[in-house]
């Protein structure tokens, strides 16, 4: 008996979320490079998988020069994340749209000190579930 191994890669959750959140602000895995200092930083910080579903834990940092602006952007991201399930997300270099099974807020947005005194950050942690794209 031959067992077929699925070598399809899980989608890169950072790419998925940067694509999904791009309409809110500039997205990247680094702090914003634009002069206005407004942006959304997405980083995977752990998680697991069970061979079928990937369960990434991500930190999303919202950057803004104004504390209220950072808070508003973080709350917009949180609302968008709460509604991510079941939406087809087009991601560059993926063979077909990615669909996230679920998203849970692990830690809601909270202000965090940042090394740049002219910049404010709001940080939140999320756990998602997503499967490999099906051919």
N, CA, C and O of each residue as an XYZ file, in Angstrom:
540
protein
N       0.836     -1.172      0.000
C       0.000      0.000      0.000
C       0.888      1.246      0.000
O       1.831      1.353      0.784
N       0.574      2.163     -0.877
C       1.332      3.398     -0.991
C       0.515      4.538     -0.388
O      -0.654      4.728     -0.725
N       1.143      5.282      0.498
C       0.497      6.441      1.091
C       0.995      7.677      0.363
O       2.200      7.914      0.270
N       0.065      8.455     -0.146
C       0.436      9.669     -0.861
C       0.626     10.796      0.157
O      -0.253     11.069      0.974
N       1.781     11.437      0.090
C       2.103     12.530      0.998
C       1.685     13.847      0.339
O       2.013     14.112     -0.818
N       0.959     14.659      1.097
C       0.541     15.974      0.596
C       1.691     16.946      0.786
O       2.028     17.301      1.915
N       2.294     17.377     -0.313
C       3.415     18.305     -0.247
C       2.995     19.735     -0.555
O       3.839     20.612     -0.740
N       1.687     19.967     -0.609
C       1.195     21.331     -0.801
C       1.532     22.141      0.440
O       1.278     21.700      1.561
N       2.093     23.306      0.246
C       2.499     24.148      1.373
C       1.306     24.886      1.965
O       0.374     25.266      1.256
N       1.356     25.079      3.287
C       0.385     25.973      3.909
C       0.654     27.376      3.369
O       1.801     27.707      3.068
N      -0.372     28.197      3.242
C      -0.135     29.585      2.826
C       0.658     30.326      3.901
O       0.554     30.014      5.087
N       1.444     31.303      3.476
C       2.175     32.145      4.412
C       1.167     33.109      5.027
O       0.648     33.993      4.345
N       0.893     32.935      6.322
C      -0.158     33.726      6.970
C       0.163     35.217      6.939
O      -0.752     36.039      6.889
N       1.435     35.580      6.966
C       1.783     37.003      6.883
C       1.326     37.576      5.545
O       0.742     38.659      5.494
N       1.594     36.844      4.459
C       1.160     37.300      3.132
C      -0.362     37.372      3.043
O      -0.916     38.309      2.467
N      -1.032     36.373      3.618
C      -2.503     36.347      3.589
C      -3.061     37.584      4.292
O      -3.924     38.275      3.750
N      -2.566     37.859      5.501
C      -3.106     38.981      6.266
C      -2.697     40.331      5.682
O      -3.479     41.281      5.733
N      -1.487     40.433      5.129
C      -1.097     41.698      4.493
C      -2.013     41.984      3.311
O      -2.399     43.133      3.091
N      -2.362     40.965      2.557
C      -3.279     41.129      1.431
C      -4.668     41.529      1.929
O      -5.299     42.435      1.384
N      -5.127     40.851      2.957
C      -6.469     41.070      3.495
C      -6.625     42.465      4.119
O      -7.683     43.081      3.995
N      -5.592     42.958      4.776
C      -5.671     44.234      5.491
C      -5.177     45.432      4.679
O      -5.208     46.560      5.170
N      -4.728     45.206      3.456
C      -4.108     46.255      2.647
C      -5.026     47.448      2.386
O      -4.543     48.560      2.172
N      -6.326     47.237      2.400
C      -7.237     48.363      2.124
C      -7.328     49.339      3.307
O      -7.819     50.457      3.148
N      -6.858     48.923      4.490
C      -6.908     49.805      5.661
C      -5.708     50.745      5.743
O      -5.842     51.908      6.122
N      -4.540     50.226      5.385
C      -3.294     51.011      5.459
C      -2.186     50.186      4.815
O      -2.388     49.028      4.450
N      -1.013     50.799      4.681
C       0.164     50.081      4.185
C       0.406     48.873      5.102
O       0.326     48.993      6.324
N       0.698     47.723      4.512
C       0.978     46.523      5.303
C       2.361     45.993      4.973
O       2.820     46.082      3.834
N       3.027     45.435      5.992
C       4.368     44.872      5.806
C       4.701     44.034      7.039
O       3.941     43.998      8.007
N       5.848     43.365      6.984
C       6.343     42.637      8.153
C       7.315     43.506      8.947
O       7.887     43.059      9.942
N       7.494     44.730      8.509
C       8.365     45.714      9.173
C       7.535     46.953      9.488
O       6.463     47.138      8.911
N       8.015     47.811     10.399
C       7.306     49.082     10.638
C       7.193     49.883      9.353
O       8.000     49.692      8.443
N       6.207     50.780      9.252
C       5.993     51.523      8.012
C       7.206     52.366      7.616
O       7.874     52.972      8.454
N       7.459     52.380      6.319
C       8.581     53.151      5.782
C       8.125     54.527      5.301
O       8.948     55.423      5.112
N       6.823     54.697      5.103
C       6.302     55.978      4.619
C       6.542     57.091      5.628
O       6.618     56.853      6.833
N       6.659     58.303      5.117
C       6.888     59.460      5.971
C       5.734     59.724      6.935
O       5.943     60.288      8.009
N       4.503     59.316      6.556
C       3.375     59.587      7.443
C       3.350     58.666      8.667
O       2.649     58.953      9.638
N       4.104     57.570      8.632
C       4.210     56.685      9.784
C       2.983     55.849     10.066
O       2.865     55.265     11.143
N       2.063     55.782      9.111
C       0.846     55.000      9.302
C       1.013     53.656      8.595
O       1.345     53.606      7.411
N       0.781     52.571      9.328
C       0.906     51.263      8.707
C       0.532     50.132      9.645
O       0.385     50.314     10.853
N       0.385     48.962      9.051
C       0.033     47.742      9.777
C       1.170     46.748      9.588
O       1.524     46.397      8.462
N       1.733     46.301     10.693
C       2.835     45.337     10.680
C       2.281     43.983     11.108
O       1.635     43.871     12.150
N       2.537     42.949     10.291
C       2.023     41.604     10.544
C       3.203     40.653     10.715
O       4.079     40.582      9.853
N       3.225     39.919     11.835
C       4.295     38.951     12.081
C       3.741     37.678     12.713
O       2.969     37.729     13.670
N       4.144     36.546     12.167
C       3.804     35.273     12.815
C       4.725     35.124     14.016
O       5.931     35.351     13.917
N       4.151     34.739     15.155
C       4.943     34.609     16.379
C       4.763     33.237     17.022
O       4.984     33.076     18.222
N       4.370     32.271     16.240
C       4.224     30.918     16.773
C       3.013     30.238     16.188
O       2.507     30.610     15.129
N       2.563     29.226     16.910
C       1.417     28.450     16.465
C       1.799     27.000     16.278
O       2.871     26.567     16.701
N       0.924     26.258     15.649
C       1.156     24.827     15.432
C       0.343     24.391     14.229
O      -0.359     25.191     13.612
N       0.448     23.105     13.903
C      -0.423     22.516     12.884
C      -0.660     21.063     13.262
O       0.100     20.472     14.028
N      -1.715     20.505     12.718
C      -2.021     19.100     12.976
C      -1.901     18.247     11.717
O      -2.413     17.129     11.657
N      -1.211     18.797     10.704
C      -1.054     18.081      9.440
C      -2.147     18.409      8.444
O      -1.971     18.215      7.241
N      -3.254     18.895      8.922
C      -4.371     19.270      8.057
C      -4.579     20.780      8.102
O      -4.727     21.427      7.065
N      -4.588     21.331      9.307
C      -4.839     22.753      9.508
C      -3.640     23.408     10.178
O      -3.055     22.853     11.107
N      -3.279     24.598      9.695
C      -2.236     25.412     10.311
C      -2.935     26.343     11.301
O      -3.972     26.928     10.988
N      -2.359     26.476     12.501
C      -2.915     27.337     13.540
C      -1.886     28.409     13.917
O      -1.303     28.351     15.000
N      -1.660     29.380     13.037
C      -0.651     30.395     13.336
C      -1.125     31.382     14.395
O      -2.302     31.738     14.452
N      -0.194     31.813     15.225
C      -0.433     32.922     16.155
C       0.297     34.113     15.550
O       1.479     34.018     15.219
N      -0.401     35.225     15.407
C       0.196     36.404     14.789
C       0.053     37.606     15.708
O      -0.890     37.713     16.492
N       1.020     38.503     15.584
C       0.918     39.794     16.262
C       0.733     40.835     15.159
O       1.466     40.859     14.171
N      -0.259     41.686     15.357
C      -0.506     42.766     14.401
C      -0.300     44.083     15.148
O      -0.984     44.381     16.127
N       0.655     44.852     14.659
C       1.014     46.124     15.266
C       0.548     47.248     14.350
O       0.930     47.310     13.181
N      -0.276     48.132     14.891
C      -0.747     49.279     14.124
C       0.073     50.493     14.523
O       0.152     50.846     15.700
N       0.681     51.124     13.531
C       1.542     52.291     13.739
C       0.803     53.548     13.282
O       0.139     53.557     12.245
N       0.934     54.596     14.072
C       0.305     55.871     13.721
C       0.968     56.956     14.570
O       1.337     56.688     15.713
N       1.130     58.175     14.043
C       1.743     59.238     14.848
C       0.840     59.739     15.975
O       1.331     60.350     16.924
N      -0.461     59.496     15.889
C      -1.414     59.989     16.881
C      -1.974     58.816     17.693
O      -2.359     57.806     17.105
N      -2.031     58.921     19.028
C      -2.567     57.816     19.837
C      -3.985     57.404     19.445
O      -4.295     56.214     19.404
N      -4.840     58.374     19.160
C      -6.213     58.042     18.750
C      -6.229     57.365     17.388
O      -7.018     56.451     17.148
N      -5.355     57.820     16.502
C      -5.262     57.199     15.181
C      -4.799     55.757     15.278
O      -5.320     54.889     14.577
N      -3.822     55.492     16.143
C      -3.334     54.122     16.334
C      -4.438     53.242     16.901
O      -4.623     52.106     16.464
N      -5.172     53.771     17.879
C      -6.268     53.016     18.489
C      -7.369     52.716     17.471
O      -7.875     51.596     17.406
N      -7.729     53.711     16.689
C      -8.789     53.512     15.691
C      -8.371     52.485     14.651
O      -9.161     51.611     14.294
N      -7.137     52.578     14.160
C      -6.651     51.618     13.167
C      -6.639     50.207     13.764
O      -7.028     49.253     13.088
N      -6.204     50.062     15.006
C      -6.153     48.745     15.653
C      -7.554     48.161     15.816
O      -7.752     46.958     15.643
N      -8.526     49.011     16.148
C      -9.900     48.530     16.293
C     -10.510     48.167     14.943
O     -11.321     47.246     14.856
N     -10.121     48.891     13.884
C     -10.576     48.532     12.537
C     -10.007     47.169     12.131
O     -10.703     46.335     11.552
N      -8.728     46.966     12.451
C      -8.097     45.677     12.158
C      -8.802     44.573     12.939
O      -9.103     43.519     12.379
N      -9.069     44.800     14.221
C      -9.726     43.780     15.038
C     -11.094     43.415     14.447
O     -11.450     42.238     14.387
N     -11.847     44.408     14.018
C     -13.150     44.135     13.419
C     -12.997     43.357     12.118
O     -13.752     42.421     11.857
N     -12.028     43.743     11.310
C     -11.781     43.045     10.049
C     -11.374     41.586     10.322
O     -11.814     40.672      9.624
N     -10.532     41.381     11.341
C     -10.101     40.021     11.685
C     -11.286     39.174     12.169
O     -11.351     37.978     11.887
N     -12.214     39.792     12.891
C     -13.387     39.068     13.382
C     -14.270     38.585     12.236
O     -15.051     37.648     12.405
N     -14.151     39.221     11.075
C     -14.989     38.878      9.923
C     -14.235     38.159      8.805
O     -14.722     38.104      7.676
N     -13.062     37.611      9.097
C     -12.216     37.023      8.052
C     -12.691     35.643      7.596
O     -12.417     35.250      6.462
N     -13.380     34.915      8.433
C     -13.775     33.533      8.120
C     -14.627     33.459      6.859
O     -15.576     34.222      6.680
N     -14.262     32.525      5.995
C     -15.056     32.246      4.813
C     -14.873     33.189      3.644
O     -15.550     33.038      2.628
N     -13.981     34.155      3.756
C     -13.749     35.114      2.668
C     -12.598     34.618      1.797
O     -11.564     34.203      2.320
N     -12.763     34.656      0.482
C     -11.666     34.313     -0.433
C     -10.683     35.477     -0.473
O     -11.050     36.603     -0.813
N      -9.423     35.191     -0.119
C      -8.390     36.218     -0.093
C      -7.376     35.915     -1.182
O      -6.712     34.879     -1.146
N      -7.254     36.813     -2.149
C      -6.273     36.640     -3.221
C      -4.898     37.019     -2.701
O      -4.694     38.118     -2.185
N      -3.956     36.090     -2.846
C      -2.595     36.292     -2.374
C      -1.645     36.004     -3.526
O      -1.739     34.968     -4.184
N      -0.733     36.935     -3.759
C       0.244     36.769     -4.835
C       1.013     35.460     -4.651
O       1.391     35.110     -3.532
N       1.239     34.754     -5.726
C       1.978     33.493     -5.777
C       1.234     32.306     -5.168
O       1.820     31.232     -5.031
N      -0.018     32.465     -4.803
C      -0.831     31.322     -4.367
C      -1.667     30.875     -5.562
O      -2.177     31.712     -6.306
N      -1.815     29.556     -5.753
C      -2.521     29.062     -6.938
C      -4.002     29.417     -6.984
O      -4.592     29.462     -8.063
N      -4.607     29.669     -5.829
C      -6.012     30.043     -5.778
C      -6.250     30.850     -4.516
O      -5.371     30.903     -3.655
N      -7.408     31.479     -4.377
C      -7.671     32.281     -3.168
C      -7.561     31.435     -1.893
O      -7.826     30.233     -1.899
N      -7.171     32.087     -0.820
C      -7.027     31.443      0.487
C      -8.277     31.741      1.309
O      -8.806     32.852      1.273
N      -8.737     30.746      2.040
C      -9.894     30.910      2.913
C      -9.473     30.564      4.341
O      -8.963     29.473      4.595
N      -9.687     31.491      5.264
C      -9.370     31.272      6.674
C     -10.590     30.637      7.335
O     -11.709     31.130      7.194
N     -10.365     29.538      8.057
C     -11.466     28.826      8.711
C     -11.993     29.596      9.922
O     -13.203     29.687     10.127
N     -11.079     30.149     10.722
C     -11.506     30.899     11.896
C     -10.407     31.848     12.332
O      -9.244     31.689     11.960
N     -10.786     32.834     13.123
C      -9.836     33.762     13.736
C     -10.348     34.085     15.130
O     -11.525     34.392     15.321
N      -9.445     34.011     16.098
C      -9.787     34.332     17.480
C      -8.828     35.412     17.976
O      -7.620     35.322     17.759
N      -9.364     36.425     18.635
C      -8.521     37.437     19.254
C      -7.939     36.842     20.525
O      -8.678     36.494     21.446
N      -6.615     36.724     20.580
C      -5.922     36.206     21.764
C      -5.726     37.319     22.789
O      -5.992     37.133     23.977
N      -5.260     38.474     22.324
C      -5.083     39.660     23.156
C      -5.585     40.852     22.350
O      -5.049     41.130     21.277
N      -6.606     41.567     22.841
C      -7.126     42.702     22.079
C      -6.101     43.830     21.984
O      -5.114     43.841     22.720
N      -6.334     44.770     21.083
C      -5.376     45.863     20.904
C      -5.096     46.614     22.206
O      -6.007     46.958     22.959
N      -3.817     46.852     22.440
C      -3.398     47.649     23.587
C      -2.175     48.453     23.202
O      -1.357     48.023     22.389
N      -2.064     49.623     23.797
C      -0.946     50.510     23.514
C       0.341     49.886     24.016
O       0.371     49.253     25.072
N       1.397     50.072     23.251
C       2.700     49.528     23.626
C       3.762     50.597     23.374
O       3.710     51.293     22.360
N       4.725     50.733     24.289
C       5.797     51.712     24.057
C       6.558     51.385     22.767
O       6.724     50.220     22.403
N       7.007     52.424     22.099
C       7.737     52.260     20.842
C       8.953     53.167     20.889
O       8.890     54.269     21.436
N      10.056     52.712     20.321
C      11.316     53.460     20.423
C      11.281     54.842     19.780
O      12.089     55.703     20.127
N      10.368     55.062     18.858
C      10.243     56.367     18.214
C       9.216     57.200     18.999
O       8.036     56.847     19.007
N       9.627     58.291     19.654
C       8.690     59.083     20.457
C       7.607     59.777     19.632
O       6.593     60.204     20.185
N       7.805     59.895     18.324
C       6.810     60.525     17.456
C       5.861     59.509     16.843
O       5.108     59.834     15.925
N       5.892     58.297     17.339
C       5.092     57.220     16.765
C       4.333     56.510     17.877
O       4.877     56.323     18.966
N       3.102     56.113     17.630
C       2.306     55.343     18.583
C       2.038     53.963     17.985
O       1.908     53.806     16.771
N       1.958     52.972     18.867
C       1.648     51.622     18.399
C       0.556     51.003     19.252
O       0.479     51.236     20.458
N      -0.278     50.217     18.608
C      -1.285     49.390     19.260
C      -1.015     47.965     18.787
O      -0.890     47.713     17.588
N      -0.927     47.045     19.729
C      -0.542     45.671     19.429
C      -1.666     44.720     19.823
O      -2.259     44.864     20.892
N      -1.958     43.748     18.960
C      -2.959     42.722     19.259
C      -2.449     41.375     18.748
O      -1.694     41.311     17.778
N      -2.870     40.306     19.412
C      -2.491     38.943     19.033
C      -3.739     38.182     18.601
O      -4.802     38.303     19.210
N      -3.589     37.396     17.537
C      -4.691     36.616     16.989
C      -4.211     35.186     16.715
O      -3.032     34.952     16.446
N      -5.141     34.245     16.789
C      -4.886     32.854     16.389
C      -5.862     32.542     15.268
O      -7.057     32.818     15.373
N      -5.336     31.960     14.186
C      -6.160     31.638     13.033
C      -6.072     30.147     12.718
O      -5.179     29.449     13.198
N      -6.992     29.684     11.921
C      -6.933     28.336     11.396
C      -7.105     28.402      9.890
O      -8.080     28.969      9.397
N      -6.160     27.822      9.155
C      -6.290     27.782      7.698
C      -5.673     26.510      7.162
O      -4.680     26.007      7.687
N      -6.276     26.005      6.116
C      -5.826     24.768      5.499
C      -5.008     25.061      4.259
O      -4.964     26.185      3.759
N      -4.358     24.004      3.779
C      -3.610     24.141      2.524
C      -4.595     24.422      1.400
O      -5.735     23.960      1.443
N      -4.159     25.184      0.384
C      -5.052     25.377     -0.774
C      -5.293     24.038     -1.468
O      -4.370     23.237     -1.615
N      -6.497     23.802     -1.882
C      -6.827     22.561     -2.598
C      -6.658     22.788     -4.093
O      -7.034     23.837     -4.618
N      -6.089     21.799     -4.774
C      -5.883     21.957     -6.224
C      -7.178     22.038     -7.004
O      -7.154     22.172     -8.227
